Amino acid sequence: MIRNTFYMATLTAVHFNPVLALFYQRLLAKNKEKKVALVACMRKFITILNAMVRDNQPFRYQASVA
C-alpha cells in the first residue's frame, strides 16, 4: 500500500518536481528503462522527504549552475 502510494506520487513528481524531472530525464538519456528510472526516482524522492522531515524544512529547489 505504501509502495503504491509512493509510485503514484513519483509518477506525478517526475512531471512537476524540477529535481526529480531532471533526474528522470537524465536516467532515460542513459538508456535506462522507464520503470527502472521511476524506481530510482522513488528512492530519491523518499530520501528528499526524509531529509525534509529530519530538518523540519519545506522543499526548496536550488538550481545548480552547470
C-alpha positions, 0 to 999 in steps of 0.5 A: 500500500505504501509502495503504491502510494509512493509510485503514484506520487513519483509518477506525478513528481517526475512531471512537476518536481524540477529535481526529480524531472531532471533526474528522470530525464537524465536516467532515460538519456542513459538508456535506462528503462522507464520503470527502472528510472521511476524506481530510482526516482522513488528512492530519491524522492523518499530520501528528499522527504526524509531529509525534509522531515529530519530538518523540519524544512519545506522543499526548496529547489536550488538550481545548480549552475552547470 
